[in-house]
Amino acid sequence: MQDAENRYDAALGIVHTRGTAITSLGTNSGHDPANYTDGDPDSFYWSDGPPAVGDYVGVDLGTVRPISTVDILMANATSDEDYIHQGTLEYSSDGTTWQSLGNFSNTTEVKAEAPAGTTARYVRLRTTAAQGNWVVAREFTVGSTLAAITVSGTPAPAPGSSLADVADGDPTTTYRAGGPPAAGDTLVLHLPSAKSLDSVLVLQPGAGRARAVVQIQDGGAWRTIGSLKGPYTHLSAHDVTAHAVRLLWTAGSRAPVISEVVPRYAAD
């Protein structure tokens, strides 16, 4: 078992969980299992031999949680036949009793959707037929669907823009305020439930930018974690359990233009 970053949030109500890598296979030196849970498809795990029937690659999500999607990338440009050629995708709450999400044959990219209400701690792709090729695994990601983040605030958006654009997961859509902020104007992201936050990311395009402090709501109080700093602001939230995130605008600064505000959830 290899340690890896456990979890991040893309703000759309989809939590993409990378978890901790688990595998029954050996490791080719320098290509550890943690490489398929690092969020970088250019790094990869490489087994030290072909898998036998029953061998697997998978993830431990740390706790039982809802799951909705599974995405696995295998093989690469120099080892295009190194993947699990015949396998079954399985999930389990206890690591003992497993249920199937489907069988897969001769594909380097496994994608599956779990039935509504599915929960699991472990997800794995298990070999079901002997093969001669080794296994390269580049990414293994599990998604959980959550209720959507809602957005409110002022200044009012300019025509053709929307407050919701800051939490749609698409940096090409942008909230553009219709004018400069007044005293007390804020942009607030209401989280679907109280979450432990690792950090907050704010994308603010353009040359002239609005000024604001970034705050998280801890219970009924607002806690400042930093200020906007150019086009890319990444601030630690110190794993505080938060109900909302807001930008408190500096009165009289430039009209806000924000592409995304991304609350990144802490590991459970």
Helices and strands as residue ranges (DSSP letters): E 7-9, E 14-17, E 20-23, G 33-37, E 45-46, E 56-66, E 69-74, E 86-92, E 99-105, E 109-113, E 119-127, E 136-145, E 150-153, G 163-167, E 175-176, E 186-203, E 212-218, E 221-227, E 232-249, E 257-258, E 260-265
